[in-house]
């Protein structure tokens, strides 16, 4: 199960491998605001809202367990609210999610709308402890 921190780490490293540089990374997962801000090779700022696969907060009912589909839908909804605000402010914006079957279905059902809005979606996958990123919707800024 990928935590939000692992998703952020994977996206940061994956974008660095594509020539991006780190501009900001959230220190406290519970804080408000963007999780990650990267600068493209040409200097375009890409702001990322990341979501984990389950609860990583001790004391919550689903701590250590994967979110239910309804919880993933709610989480995606909150990410969409954040990214559309960023787009309204003129920033390039994206959402990073674990690449599990539920998230892939949720994004596939909304991919045309997300592309039309200009929201980049990045999936994070794990294979034997190694994380990789996959661009699911949109294009990364040059």
Secondary structure, 3 states (H helix, E strand, C coil): CCCHHHHHHHHHHHHHCCCCEEEEECCCCCCCCCCEEEECCCCCEEEEEECCCEECCCCCCCECCECCHHHHHHHHHHHHHHHHHHHHCCCEEEEEEECCHHHHHHHHCCHHHHHHHCEEEEEEEEECCEEEEEEEECCCCC
